[in-house]
């Protein structure tokens, strides 16, 4: 019984539905921010992967040159 009392303290459904507008705007702002952040992380990650691949090719080339010289 006390469980329902505790849960009901956190539930609030306003009768005036305009009170949902600030929450919706805030949620939308954070959703857009999360999407933009993920796109930025993916873009940076792709650039880092390309740099790593180029660096790997340079190292492989250097290793092949040292094998040929010895």
Residue, then its C-alpha position, 0 to 999 in steps of 0.5 A: x500500500x505504501x508503495x502506491x503512495x510513493x509512486x503517486x508522489x512522482x506522477x503529476x498529470x496537469x489538467x491544464x495541458x499547456x504545462x506540457x509545452x515547456x517539457x516538450x520544448x526541452x525534450x526537443x532541444x535535448x533530442x536535437x542536441x543528442x542527434x547533432x552530437x552523435x553525427x559529430x562523433x561519427x564524423x570525427x570517428x571516420x576521420x580518425x579511422x582514415x588517419x589510422x589507415x594511412x598511418x598503418x600503410x606508412x608503417x607497412x611500407x617502412x617495414x617492407x623497405x627495411x626487409x628489402x634492405x637487409 
